[in-house]
Structures are given as structure tokens and as C-alpha cells.
């Protein structure tokens, strides 16, 4: 025969559930703050060569990426436009270039 829960038991279970929910919400809030700070500190106008190629629906192999990287770096220096960096946990660091530079690099291919 199962023991029936008392009102106190129900309140304890409810409060424990509420505590778990509040903890998860706090963790999610922290994750959202972290993502927001990353978005604010990285410009939406900068892309990697591979990322920009993907947006354009263009396939590039590693030799093309290397050639395009050199051209993008040279143009960025010529025009005085800063480059950026992004880090992939598995693949390492990648240079990013302003959209205007990438437009020119890919249009001249």
C-alpha cells in the first residue's frame, strides 16, 4: 500500500522543483549574457573566407582559401581596414575580413 503524500511533502517537492528551475534559469541567463557580449564585440560585417563563400553558395578548397586569404589581407592593408580573428574550439584561429573586402576578393576571382 502506497503512503499518501501529506501537504508538507507536496510543498517540499514543489519547493525543490522551484529551486531547480531557478538555478537553471540563472544558468541560462548567464549563458545569454555571454552570448550577447560575444555578439556585441564581433561585428556582423566580418566573415571568414569559408564563411563568406558559404553565404555566397560558393565552394572553395584549401588552396583557394589560402590564395583568397592573401588577397583579402593585402586589400585590407591597402585600404586600412582592420581584420579580425575568430576561434573554433576544434580547428583553431581564423582571420576575418570586412564584407567590402570579401566582396571585392570574390568578385575578382
MISEKOL-778166 format. One record per residue: residue in one letter; x negated, z negated, y negated of N, C-alpha, C in turn; residue number from 1. Coordinates in Angstrom, 2 decimals. Atoms other than C-alpha are relative to their C-alpha. Example, Ala and Ser with C-alpha at 12.3 -4.5 7.8 and 13.67 -1.06 7.14 Angstrom:
! residues 2
(A (-0.89 0.00 1.19) (-12.30 -7.80 4.50) (-0.90 0.00 -1.20) 1);
(S (0.82 0.06 1.19) (-13.67 -7.14 1.06) (0.77 -0.73 -1.09) 2);
***
This chain:
! residues 109
(X (-0.84 0.00 1.17) (0.00 0.00 0.00) (-0.90 0.00 -1.25) 1);
(X (0.79 -0.11 1.23) (-1.39 1.00 -3.39) (0.39 -1.06 -1.00) 2);
(X (-0.23 1.00 1.04) (-1.81 -1.57 -6.08) (0.47 0.74 -1.24) 3);
(X (-0.50 -0.61 1.22) (0.20 -0.72 -9.14) (-0.86 -0.42 -1.18) 4);
(X (0.80 0.28 1.18) (-1.70 -0.47 -12.39) (0.80 -0.84 -0.99) 5);
(X (-0.63 0.81 1.05) (-0.96 -3.07 -14.99) (-0.19 0.72 -1.33) 6);
(X (0.13 -0.58 1.34) (-0.60 -2.23 -18.64) (-1.44 -0.16 -0.51) 7);
(X (1.38 0.22 0.40) (-4.05 -3.72 -19.18) (-0.94 1.02 0.65) 8);
(X (0.81 -1.00 -0.71) (-5.56 -1.42 -16.51) (0.15 1.37 -0.65) 9);
(X (-0.27 -1.30 0.64) (-3.93 1.59 -18.14) (-0.69 0.07 -1.36) 10);
(X (0.65 0.03 1.31) (-5.23 0.53 -21.55) (-1.52 0.13 0.15) 11);
(X (1.44 -0.10 -0.23) (-8.78 0.10 -20.17) (-0.39 1.43 0.32) 12);
(X (0.29 -1.39 -0.38) (-8.72 3.55 -18.57) (0.16 0.92 -1.21) 13);
(X (-0.23 -0.82 1.19) (-7.30 5.06 -21.74) (-1.12 -0.17 -1.02) 14);
(X (1.07 0.25 0.96) (-9.92 3.43 -23.95) (-1.33 0.57 0.48) 15);
(X (1.22 -0.60 -0.54) (-12.73 4.54 -21.63) (0.03 1.51 -0.18) 16);
(X (-0.15 -1.44 0.21) (-11.40 8.09 -21.78) (-0.19 0.37 -1.46) 17);
(X (0.14 -0.24 1.44) (-11.15 7.90 -25.56) (-1.47 -0.11 -0.41) 18);
(X (1.42 0.18 0.32) (-14.74 6.63 -25.75) (-0.80 1.22 0.45) 19);
(X (0.70 -1.20 -0.50) (-15.97 9.58 -23.61) (0.29 1.21 -0.88) 20);
(X (-0.38 -1.12 0.86) (-14.06 12.04 -25.76) (-0.72 -0.09 -1.35) 21);
(X (0.69 0.17 1.28) (-15.52 10.58 -28.96) (-1.48 0.31 0.12) 22);
(X (1.41 -0.29 -0.22) (-19.03 10.79 -27.50) (-0.23 1.50 0.11) 23);
(X (0.13 -1.46 -0.13) (-18.53 14.44 -26.52) (0.21 0.69 -1.34) 24);
(X (-0.22 -0.58 1.33) (-17.15 15.24 -29.98) (-1.21 -0.20 -0.90) 25);
(X (1.20 0.25 0.81) (-20.17 13.62 -31.61) (-1.13 0.93 0.42) 26);
(X (1.03 -0.93 -0.48) (-22.48 15.70 -29.41) (0.29 1.42 -0.46) 27);
(X (-0.37 -1.34 0.46) (-20.56 18.86 -30.29) (-0.22 0.15 -1.50) 28);
(X (0.24 -0.03 1.45) (-20.68 18.00 -33.99) (-1.48 0.20 -0.30) 29);
(X (1.45 -0.13 0.20) (-24.46 17.63 -33.75) (-0.46 1.42 0.34) 30);
(X (0.36 -1.37 -0.39) (-24.75 20.97 -31.93) (0.45 1.00 -1.05) 31);
(X (-0.51 -0.89 1.05) (-22.61 22.66 -34.58) (-0.87 -0.08 -1.25) 32);
(X (0.88 0.16 1.16) (-24.77 21.21 -37.37) (-1.33 0.73 0.22) 33);
(X (1.25 -0.67 -0.31) (-27.88 22.50 -35.63) (0.16 1.51 -0.10) 34);
(X (-0.25 -1.45 0.07) (-26.40 25.99 -35.22) (0.20 0.46 -1.44) 35);
(X (-0.24 -0.36 1.40) (-25.22 26.04 -38.83) (-1.31 0.05 -0.78) 36);
(X (1.28 -0.01 0.72) (-28.69 25.14 -40.08) (-0.83 1.20 0.40) 37);
(X (0.74 -1.20 -0.43) (-30.19 27.94 -37.98) (0.56 1.24 -0.66) 38);
(X (-0.62 -1.16 0.64) (-27.70 30.41 -39.40) (-0.38 0.06 -1.47) 39);
(X (0.32 0.04 1.42) (-28.39 29.28 -42.96) (-1.45 0.34 -0.28) 40);
(X (1.42 -0.24 0.25) (-32.15 29.57 -42.55) (-0.48 1.35 0.49) 41);
(X (0.41 -1.33 -0.43) (-32.20 33.01 -40.94) (0.96 1.02 -0.59) 42);
(X (-0.83 -0.98 0.70) (-30.97 35.99 -42.87) (0.65 0.96 0.98) 43);
(X (-0.73 -0.95 -0.83) (-28.35 38.23 -41.35) (-0.52 1.42 -0.21) 44);
(X (0.53 -1.34 0.29) (-30.28 41.18 -42.82) (-1.30 0.28 0.74) 45);
(X (1.24 -0.16 -0.74) (-33.26 40.74 -40.46) (0.28 0.10 1.50) 46);
(X (-0.20 -0.24 -1.43) (-33.45 42.05 -36.89) (-1.34 0.31 0.66) 47);
(X (1.15 -0.48 -0.78) (-36.00 42.61 -34.16) (0.18 1.49 0.22) 48);
(X (-0.09 -1.44 -0.31) (-36.80 46.21 -33.24) (1.02 0.22 1.12) 49);
(X (-0.91 -0.17 -1.14) (-34.99 45.83 -29.90) (1.44 -0.33 -0.38) 50);
(X (-1.36 0.36 0.44) (-32.02 44.09 -31.52) (0.63 1.07 -0.85) 51);
(X (-0.51 -1.06 0.86) (-31.64 46.77 -34.15) (0.31 1.25 0.82) 52);
(X (-0.24 -1.15 -0.87) (-31.96 49.51 -31.51) (1.29 -0.19 0.77) 53);
(X (-1.23 0.30 -0.75) (-29.21 47.82 -29.52) (1.24 0.19 -0.87) 54);
(X (-1.13 -0.16 0.94) (-26.92 47.71 -32.57) (0.30 1.48 -0.23) 55);
(X (-0.16 -1.45 0.21) (-27.51 51.43 -33.10) (0.36 0.75 1.26) 56);
(X (-0.29 -0.66 -1.27) (-26.90 52.17 -29.43) (-1.14 0.87 0.47) 57);
(X (1.19 -0.77 -0.34) (-30.45 53.46 -29.04) (-0.83 -0.78 1.01) 58);
(X (0.88 0.64 -0.97) (-32.68 52.73 -26.06) (-1.44 0.24 -0.42) 59);
(X (1.42 -0.12 0.32) (-36.35 52.03 -26.73) (-0.80 -0.65 1.11) 60);
(X (0.89 0.61 -1.00) (-39.12 51.44 -24.22) (-1.11 -0.75 -0.74) 61);
(X (1.01 0.87 0.60) (-42.08 49.15 -24.82) (-0.98 0.76 -0.89) 62);
(X (0.94 -0.76 0.85) (-44.35 51.91 -26.17) (0.67 0.40 -1.31) 63);
(X (-0.73 -0.33 1.22) (-41.66 52.96 -28.65) (0.12 -1.24 -0.89) 64);
(X (-0.11 1.25 0.76) (-41.16 49.33 -29.68) (-1.30 -0.29 -0.73) 65);
(X (1.31 0.25 0.63) (-44.89 48.95 -30.34) (-0.25 0.93 -1.17) 66);
(X (0.18 -0.98 1.08) (-45.00 52.14 -32.42) (0.91 -0.32 -1.18) 67);
(X (-0.95 0.33 1.05) (-41.89 51.16 -34.38) (-0.38 -1.30 -0.72) 68);
(X (0.47 1.26 0.59) (-43.29 47.64 -34.93) (-1.08 0.27 -1.04) 69);
(X (1.10 -0.32 0.92) (-46.43 49.07 -36.52) (0.53 0.65 -1.27) 70);
(X (-0.56 -0.70 1.16) (-44.41 51.34 -38.78) (0.81 -0.96 -0.87) 71);
(X (-0.81 0.97 0.75) (-42.00 48.55 -39.77) (-0.89 -0.99 -0.75) 72);
(X (0.92 0.94 0.64) (-44.88 46.20 -40.52) (-0.66 0.66 -1.21) 73);
(X (0.66 -0.73 1.10) (-46.64 48.85 -42.67) (0.96 0.20 -1.16) 74);
(X (-0.98 -0.21 1.06) (-43.47 49.70 -44.60) (0.34 -1.31 -0.71) 75);
(X (-0.30 1.31 0.60) (-42.69 46.01 -45.15) (-1.09 -0.40 -0.97) 76);
(X (1.12 0.32 0.88) (-46.16 45.51 -46.60) (-0.01 0.92 -1.22) 77);
(X (0.00 -0.96 1.11) (-45.95 48.68 -48.71) (1.07 -0.34 -1.04) 78);
(X (-1.12 0.29 0.89) (-42.58 47.64 -50.19) (0.02 -1.46 -0.46) 79);
(X (0.03 1.42 0.36) (-43.48 43.94 -50.47) (1.20 -0.76 0.51) 80);
(X (-1.17 0.67 -0.59) (-40.59 42.92 -48.23) (-0.49 -0.91 1.13) 81);
(X (0.44 0.97 -1.00) (-41.11 39.81 -46.15) (0.51 0.37 1.39) 82);
(X (-0.44 -0.10 -1.39) (-40.93 39.89 -42.37) (0.31 -1.41 0.47) 83);
(X (-0.34 1.31 -0.54) (-39.64 37.08 -40.21) (-0.43 -0.11 1.45) 84);
(X (0.29 0.22 -1.41) (-40.00 35.66 -36.73) (1.18 -0.70 0.64) 85);
(X (-0.95 0.73 -0.82) (-37.62 34.58 -34.03) (-0.70 -0.35 1.31) 86);
(X (0.61 0.44 -1.25) (-38.49 32.72 -30.87) (1.03 0.00 1.10) 87);
(X (-0.83 0.02 -1.21) (-36.98 33.35 -27.47) (-0.67 -0.98 0.95) 88);
(X (0.57 1.04 -0.86) (-37.47 30.41 -25.12) (-0.74 0.59 1.19) 89);
(X (0.61 -0.60 -1.18) (-38.36 32.73 -22.22) (-1.06 1.05 -0.35) 90);
(X (0.86 -1.15 0.29) (-40.06 35.68 -23.95) (-1.00 -0.22 -1.12) 91);
(X (0.95 0.27 1.06) (-41.86 34.13 -26.90) (0.48 0.43 -1.38) 92);
(X (-0.30 -0.36 1.40) (-42.05 35.17 -30.57) (0.15 1.50 -0.19) 93);
(X (-0.22 -1.40 0.37) (-40.77 38.42 -32.04) (0.06 0.09 -1.51) 94);
(X (-0.11 -0.25 1.43) (-41.15 39.85 -35.52) (1.39 0.53 -0.31) 95);
(X (-1.25 -0.56 0.49) (-38.03 40.60 -37.52) (-0.27 0.73 -1.30) 96);
(X (0.19 -0.85 1.18) (-37.68 43.19 -40.25) (1.32 0.16 -0.71) 97);
(X (-1.19 -0.19 0.81) (-35.26 43.73 -43.09) (0.74 1.27 0.44) 98);
(X (-0.87 -1.11 -0.39) (-32.35 46.05 -42.37) (-0.40 1.32 -0.67) 99);
(X (0.39 -1.22 0.70) (-33.50 48.55 -45.02) (-1.26 0.62 0.61) 100);
(X (1.23 -0.49 -0.64) (-36.94 48.82 -43.38) (0.35 0.64 1.33) 101);
(X (-0.36 -0.52 -1.33) (-35.39 49.31 -39.94) (0.79 1.30 -0.11) 102);
(X (-0.72 -1.26 0.22) (-33.02 51.97 -41.28) (-0.99 1.15 -0.20) 103);
(X (1.00 -1.05 0.28) (-36.00 53.93 -42.58) (-0.83 0.30 1.24) 104);
(X (0.82 -0.19 -1.20) (-38.08 53.39 -39.44) (0.75 0.82 1.04) 105);
(X (-0.76 -0.69 -1.05) (-35.32 54.57 -37.12) (0.47 1.38 -0.44) 106);
(X (-0.41 -1.32 0.50) (-34.20 57.46 -39.35) (-1.15 1.00 0.08) 107);
(X (1.17 -0.86 -0.03) (-37.77 58.83 -39.33) (-0.49 0.30 1.42) 108);
(X (0.48 -0.17 -1.38) (-38.11 58.73 -35.54) (0.00 1.41 0.40) 109);
***
